[in-house]
Amino acid sequence: MSIEKILLPVEELHSEKDEMFSLFKTHFEGVNRQQFEEDLSGKDWVILLKENLVLKGFTTINFYDAKFHNKPVRIVYSGDTITDPSMWSSPALAQAWVASVKAIHQKRKEKLYWLLISSGFRTYRFLSIFWKTFYPCYAQNTPPEIAEFMHNLAQEKFGEYYDVSTGIVRFSQPQILKPHLQEIPDERLKNSHIAFFLRKNPSHNEGDELVCLAEVSETHLTQAGLRIWRSSDSIHIPFSINKKNSDDTTNKK
């Protein structure tokens, strides 16, 4: 299976939006185009996965500045992430995400943290496969300073929808996975990470999202993560990243 990986600025999307929404609505109940467009407008970049010109998956991301221990850091936040079931056993999404993040962040000196919210065990399991240090995690308590950092990021980004006591985001119009995608195979329930996710986010099937955080650096990756990080896998970037970053900086001043 040959997968084409493409990184595009959100403003460069055209017919791709229709393809993305078509794939999106096959995964979630009660979605509407306006809500999808609003979420997309808050992102900087889209990673597309295509097989024979057919969209098989995508994820949206945006980067922004924050402070941790009074030092400047960068946050990469993941928005809508969808892959066709035929892609679930493929490393293509991980390869594309890593290649994109490295390309975008490569000239920055700040530490980079990945902020994501998860209503599905597959998204959370992505962390456990490629990161050995991430939060929250069954194998270790979240250090107080990390917990405070996560709470601050979540409160800033999600406001009233974030519950600091549970670490859960509950939107007024949650994205609820279709029933057949909520099913967790019995053998998966034996996985400690998945069992932990279900305890932390018991209403995930109603669209509740668990706030998660990981530092994006080699020292925090598993062997599987390191293989992808150090691989020569590339992503097609049909534009200048430096110009895009410069334009974003100018627009945010």
C-alpha positions as a Markdown table, in Angstrom:
| # | Residue | x | y | z |
|---|---|---|---|---|
| 1 | Met | 0.0 | 0.0 | 0.0 |
| 2 | Ser | 1.6 | 3.3 | -1.2 |
| 3 | Ile | 0.3 | 6.3 | 0.8 |
| 4 | Glu | 1.0 | 9.8 | -0.3 |
| 5 | Lys | 1.5 | 12.2 | 2.6 |
| 6 | Ile | 0.8 | 15.9 | 2.1 |
| 7 | Leu | 1.2 | 18.9 | 4.4 |
| 8 | Leu | -0.9 | 21.9 | 3.5 |
| 9 | Pro | -1.8 | 25.3 | 5.1 |
| 10 | Val | -5.5 | 25.4 | 5.9 |
| 11 | Glu | -6.0 | 28.4 | 3.6 |
| 12 | Glu | -4.7 | 26.3 | 0.7 |
| 13 | Leu | -7.4 | 23.8 | 1.0 |
| 14 | His | -10.0 | 23.8 | -1.8 |
| 15 | Ser | -11.7 | 20.6 | -3.0 |
| 16 | Glu | -9.9 | 18.8 | -0.2 |
| 17 | Lys | -12.4 | 20.2 | 2.3 |
| 18 | Asp | -15.3 | 18.3 | 0.7 |
| 19 | Glu | -13.2 | 15.1 | 0.8 |
| 20 | Met | -12.3 | 15.7 | 4.4 |
| 21 | Phe | -15.9 | 16.3 | 5.5 |
| 22 | Ser | -17.1 | 13.2 | 3.6 |
| 23 | Leu | -14.6 | 11.1 | 5.5 |
| 24 | Phe | -15.3 | 12.9 | 8.8 |
| 25 | Lys | -19.1 | 12.2 | 8.7 |
| 26 | Thr | -18.5 | 8.5 | 8.1 |
| 27 | His | -17.0 | 8.4 | 11.6 |
| 28 | Phe | -19.1 | 10.7 | 13.8 |
| 29 | Glu | -22.8 | 11.1 | 14.5 |
| 30 | Gly | -24.8 | 14.3 | 14.0 |
| 31 | Val | -22.0 | 16.3 | 12.4 |
| 32 | Asn | -22.6 | 19.4 | 10.4 |
| 33 | Arg | -20.5 | 21.3 | 7.9 |
| 34 | Gln | -20.6 | 24.6 | 9.8 |
| 35 | Gln | -19.1 | 22.9 | 12.9 |
| 36 | Phe | -16.5 | 21.2 | 10.8 |
| 37 | Glu | -15.5 | 24.4 | 9.1 |
| 38 | Glu | -15.3 | 26.3 | 12.4 |
| 39 | Asp | -13.0 | 23.8 | 13.8 |
| 40 | Leu | -10.9 | 23.8 | 10.7 |
| 41 | Ser | -10.6 | 27.6 | 10.7 |
| 42 | Gly | -8.9 | 27.5 | 14.0 |
| 43 | Lys | -6.0 | 25.3 | 12.7 |
| 44 | Asp | -2.9 | 26.2 | 10.8 |
| 45 | Trp | -2.1 | 23.0 | 9.0 |
| 46 | Val | -3.7 | 19.9 | 7.6 |
| 47 | Ile | -1.9 | 16.6 | 7.0 |
| 48 | Leu | -3.5 | 14.5 | 4.2 |
| 49 | Leu | -3.1 | 10.8 | 3.6 |
| 50 | Lys | -4.0 | 9.6 | 0.1 |
| 51 | Glu | -4.0 | 6.3 | -1.7 |
| 52 | Asn | -4.4 | 6.4 | -5.5 |
| 53 | Leu | -5.6 | 10.0 | -5.1 |
| 54 | Val | -8.4 | 8.9 | -2.7 |
| 55 | Leu | -8.3 | 10.6 | 0.8 |
| 56 | Lys | -7.7 | 7.9 | 3.4 |
| 57 | Gly | -7.1 | 10.1 | 6.4 |
| 58 | Phe | -6.2 | 13.5 | 7.7 |
| 59 | Thr | -5.3 | 15.4 | 10.9 |
| 60 | Thr | -5.4 | 19.1 | 11.6 |
| 61 | Ile | -2.8 | 20.9 | 13.8 |
| 62 | Asn | -1.9 | 24.3 | 15.0 |
| 63 | Phe | 1.1 | 25.8 | 16.8 |
| 64 | Tyr | 1.1 | 28.5 | 19.4 |
| 65 | Asp | 3.2 | 30.0 | 22.1 |
| 66 | Ala | 2.9 | 29.3 | 25.8 |
| 67 | Lys | 5.0 | 29.5 | 29.0 |
| 68 | Phe | 6.0 | 26.7 | 31.4 |
| 69 | His | 8.1 | 27.5 | 34.5 |
| 70 | Asn | 8.1 | 31.1 | 33.2 |
| 71 | Lys | 10.0 | 30.0 | 30.1 |
| 72 | Pro | 8.6 | 30.2 | 26.5 |
| 73 | Val | 7.6 | 26.9 | 25.0 |
| 74 | Arg | 5.6 | 25.9 | 21.9 |
| 75 | Ile | 2.4 | 23.9 | 21.8 |
| 76 | Val | 1.3 | 21.8 | 18.8 |
| 77 | Tyr | -2.4 | 21.1 | 19.2 |
| 78 | Ser | -4.2 | 18.3 | 17.3 |
| 79 | Gly | -7.7 | 18.9 | 16.1 |
| 80 | Asp | -9.9 | 16.5 | 14.0 |
| 81 | Thr | -8.1 | 13.3 | 13.2 |
| 82 | Ile | -9.6 | 10.6 | 11.0 |
| 83 | Thr | -8.3 | 7.6 | 9.3 |
| 84 | Asp | -10.2 | 5.1 | 7.2 |
| 85 | Pro | -10.3 | 1.6 | 8.9 |
| 86 | Ser | -8.1 | 0.3 | 6.2 |
| 87 | Met | -5.3 | 2.5 | 7.6 |
| 88 | Trp | -5.6 | 1.5 | 11.3 |
| 89 | Ser | -2.6 | -0.9 | 11.1 |
| 90 | Ser | -0.5 | 1.5 | 9.0 |
| 91 | Pro | 2.2 | 3.7 | 10.5 |
| 92 | Ala | 1.5 | 6.3 | 7.8 |
| 93 | Leu | -0.3 | 8.8 | 10.0 |
| 94 | Ala | 2.4 | 8.7 | 12.7 |
| 95 | Gln | 5.1 | 9.1 | 10.0 |
| 96 | Ala | 3.3 | 12.0 | 8.4 |
| 97 | Trp | 2.7 | 13.7 | 11.8 |
| 98 | Val | 6.3 | 13.4 | 12.9 |
| 99 | Ala | 7.7 | 14.6 | 9.5 |
| 100 | Ser | 5.3 | 17.6 | 9.5 |
| 101 | Val | 6.0 | 18.6 | 13.1 |
| 102 | Lys | 9.8 | 18.3 | 12.5 |
| 103 | Ala | 9.6 | 20.4 | 9.3 |
| 104 | Ile | 7.5 | 23.1 | 10.9 |
| 105 | His | 9.3 | 23.4 | 14.3 |
| 106 | Gln | 12.9 | 22.7 | 13.1 |
| 107 | Lys | 14.2 | 26.3 | 13.3 |
| 108 | Arg | 12.6 | 26.9 | 16.7 |
| 109 | Lys | 14.6 | 26.6 | 19.9 |
| 110 | Glu | 11.8 | 26.3 | 22.4 |
| 111 | Lys | 10.7 | 23.0 | 23.8 |
| 112 | Leu | 7.6 | 21.6 | 22.0 |
| 113 | Tyr | 4.6 | 20.0 | 23.8 |
| 114 | Trp | 1.8 | 18.1 | 22.1 |
| 115 | Leu | -1.6 | 18.9 | 23.4 |
| 116 | Leu | -4.5 | 16.6 | 22.3 |
| 117 | Ile | -7.9 | 15.6 | 23.4 |
| 118 | Ser | -9.2 | 12.1 | 23.0 |
| 119 | Ser | -12.7 | 10.6 | 23.0 |
| 120 | Gly | -11.5 | 7.3 | 21.5 |
| 121 | Phe | -9.2 | 4.7 | 22.7 |
| 122 | Arg | -7.3 | 4.5 | 19.4 |
| 123 | Thr | -6.2 | 8.1 | 19.7 |
| 124 | Tyr | -5.0 | 7.6 | 23.3 |
| 125 | Arg | -3.3 | 4.4 | 22.3 |
| 126 | Phe | -1.3 | 6.3 | 19.7 |
| 127 | Leu | 0.5 | 8.0 | 22.7 |
| 128 | Ser | 1.3 | 4.8 | 24.4 |
| 129 | Ile | 2.8 | 3.2 | 21.3 |
| 130 | Phe | 5.2 | 6.1 | 20.4 |
| 131 | Trp | 5.8 | 7.9 | 23.8 |
| 132 | Lys | 7.2 | 6.4 | 26.9 |
| 133 | Thr | 6.4 | 9.6 | 28.9 |
| 134 | Phe | 3.0 | 11.2 | 28.5 |
| 135 | Tyr | 0.1 | 12.3 | 30.7 |
| 136 | Pro | -2.1 | 11.1 | 32.1 |
| 137 | Cys | -0.8 | 7.6 | 32.2 |
| 138 | Tyr | -1.6 | 4.5 | 34.3 |
| 139 | Ala | 2.1 | 3.8 | 35.0 |
| 140 | Gln | 2.9 | 7.1 | 36.7 |
| 141 | Asn | 1.2 | 9.9 | 38.5 |
| 142 | Thr | 1.2 | 13.3 | 36.7 |
| 143 | Pro | 3.7 | 15.5 | 38.4 |
| 144 | Pro | 2.1 | 18.5 | 40.0 |
| 145 | Glu | 3.8 | 21.1 | 37.8 |
| 146 | Ile | 2.8 | 19.1 | 34.7 |
| 147 | Ala | -0.8 | 18.8 | 35.9 |
| 148 | Glu | -1.0 | 22.6 | 36.5 |
| 149 | Phe | 0.5 | 23.2 | 33.0 |
| 150 | Met | -2.1 | 20.9 | 31.5 |
| 151 | His | -4.9 | 22.6 | 33.4 |
| 152 | Asn | -3.8 | 26.0 | 32.4 |
| 153 | Leu | -3.5 | 25.0 | 28.7 |
| 154 | Ala | -6.9 | 23.4 | 28.8 |
| 155 | Gln | -8.7 | 26.2 | 30.6 |
| 156 | Glu | -7.2 | 28.7 | 28.1 |
| 157 | Lys | -8.2 | 26.7 | 25.1 |
| 158 | Phe | -11.6 | 25.2 | 26.1 |
| 159 | Gly | -12.8 | 27.6 | 28.8 |
| 160 | Glu | -16.1 | 26.5 | 30.4 |
| 161 | Tyr | -16.1 | 23.2 | 28.6 |
| 162 | Tyr | -13.1 | 22.0 | 30.6 |
| 163 | Asp | -13.6 | 20.3 | 34.0 |
| 164 | Val | -10.4 | 20.7 | 36.0 |
| 165 | Ser | -11.4 | 18.1 | 38.5 |
| 166 | Thr | -11.6 | 15.3 | 35.9 |
| 167 | Gly | -9.3 | 16.6 | 33.1 |
| 168 | Ile | -12.3 | 16.1 | 30.7 |
| 169 | Val | -13.5 | 18.5 | 28.0 |
| 170 | Arg | -17.3 | 18.2 | 27.4 |
| 171 | Phe | -18.4 | 20.3 | 24.4 |
| 172 | Ser | -22.0 | 21.6 | 24.0 |
| 173 | Gln | -22.1 | 19.8 | 20.6 |
| 174 | Pro | -19.7 | 16.8 | 21.2 |
| 175 | Gln | -18.4 | 14.7 | 18.4 |
| 176 | Ile | -19.7 | 11.2 | 19.0 |
| 177 | Leu | -18.2 | 8.2 | 17.3 |
| 178 | Lys | -20.6 | 6.0 | 15.3 |
| 179 | Pro | -21.6 | 2.9 | 17.4 |
| 180 | His | -19.5 | 0.4 | 15.3 |
| 181 | Leu | -16.4 | 2.6 | 15.9 |
| 182 | Gln | -17.0 | 2.8 | 19.7 |
| 183 | Glu | -16.7 | -1.0 | 20.1 |
| 184 | Ile | -13.5 | -2.1 | 21.9 |
| 185 | Pro | -12.4 | -5.6 | 21.1 |
| 186 | Asp | -12.2 | -7.8 | 24.2 |
| 187 | Glu | -8.5 | -8.4 | 23.8 |
| 188 | Arg | -7.9 | -4.7 | 23.8 |
| 189 | Leu | -9.5 | -4.4 | 27.2 |
| 190 | Lys | -6.6 | -6.3 | 28.7 |
| 191 | Asn | -4.3 | -3.5 | 27.6 |
| 192 | Ser | -3.4 | -1.4 | 30.6 |
| 193 | His | -3.3 | 1.9 | 28.7 |
| 194 | Ile | -6.8 | 1.3 | 27.2 |
| 195 | Ala | -8.2 | 0.2 | 30.6 |
| 196 | Phe | -6.8 | 3.3 | 32.1 |
| 197 | Phe | -8.3 | 5.5 | 29.4 |
| 198 | Leu | -11.7 | 4.0 | 30.0 |
| 199 | Arg | -11.5 | 4.7 | 33.8 |
| 200 | Lys | -10.3 | 8.3 | 33.2 |
| 201 | Asn | -12.9 | 9.0 | 30.5 |
| 202 | Pro | -16.0 | 6.8 | 31.3 |
| 203 | Ser | -18.3 | 8.8 | 29.1 |
| 204 | His | -16.1 | 8.7 | 26.1 |
| 205 | Asn | -18.9 | 7.2 | 24.1 |
| 206 | Glu | -20.9 | 10.4 | 24.6 |
| 207 | Gly | -18.1 | 12.5 | 23.2 |
| 208 | Asp | -16.2 | 13.4 | 26.3 |
| 209 | Glu | -12.6 | 14.2 | 25.5 |
| 210 | Leu | -9.6 | 13.5 | 27.8 |
| 211 | Val | -6.9 | 16.1 | 27.8 |
| 212 | Cys | -3.4 | 14.7 | 27.2 |
| 213 | Leu | 0.1 | 16.1 | 27.0 |
| 214 | Ala | 3.5 | 14.9 | 25.8 |
| 215 | Glu | 6.8 | 16.6 | 25.2 |
| 216 | Val | 7.9 | 16.2 | 21.6 |
| 217 | Ser | 11.5 | 15.1 | 21.9 |
| 218 | Glu | 13.6 | 12.0 | 21.3 |
| 219 | Thr | 14.2 | 11.4 | 25.0 |
| 220 | His | 10.5 | 10.7 | 25.6 |
| 221 | Leu | 9.9 | 8.3 | 22.7 |
| 222 | Thr | 9.6 | 4.6 | 22.7 |
| 223 | Gln | 11.7 | 2.5 | 20.4 |
| 224 | Ala | 8.8 | 2.5 | 17.9 |
| 225 | Gly | 8.6 | 6.3 | 18.2 |
| 226 | Leu | 12.4 | 6.6 | 17.7 |
| 227 | Arg | 12.3 | 4.5 | 14.6 |
| 228 | Ile | 9.7 | 6.9 | 13.0 |
| 229 | Trp | 11.5 | 10.0 | 14.4 |
| 230 | Arg | 14.9 | 8.9 | 12.9 |
| 231 | Ser | 13.5 | 7.5 | 9.6 |
| 232 | Ser | 14.0 | 9.2 | 6.3 |
| 233 | Asp | 10.3 | 9.1 | 5.6 |
| 234 | Ser | 9.3 | 12.3 | 3.9 |
| 235 | Ile | 6.1 | 14.4 | 3.4 |
| 236 | His | 5.2 | 16.3 | 0.3 |
| 237 | Ile | 5.1 | 20.1 | 1.1 |
| 238 | Pro | 4.1 | 22.1 | -2.0 |
| 239 | Phe | 4.9 | 25.5 | -0.5 |
| 240 | Ser | 7.4 | 27.4 | 1.7 |
| 241 | Ile | 7.1 | 26.6 | 5.4 |
| 242 | Asn | 9.3 | 29.6 | 6.3 |
| 243 | Lys | 6.9 | 31.9 | 4.5 |
| 244 | Lys | 3.8 | 30.4 | 6.1 |
| 245 | Asn | 5.4 | 30.7 | 9.6 |
| 246 | Ser | 6.4 | 34.3 | 8.8 |
| 247 | Asp | 2.9 | 35.1 | 7.7 |
| 248 | Asp | 1.4 | 33.5 | 10.8 |
| 249 | Thr | 3.7 | 35.5 | 13.1 |
| 250 | Thr | 2.9 | 38.8 | 11.3 |
| 251 | Asn | -0.9 | 38.1 | 11.5 |
| 252 | Lys | -0.7 | 37.4 | 15.2 |
| 253 | Lys | 1.1 | 40.6 | 16.1 |
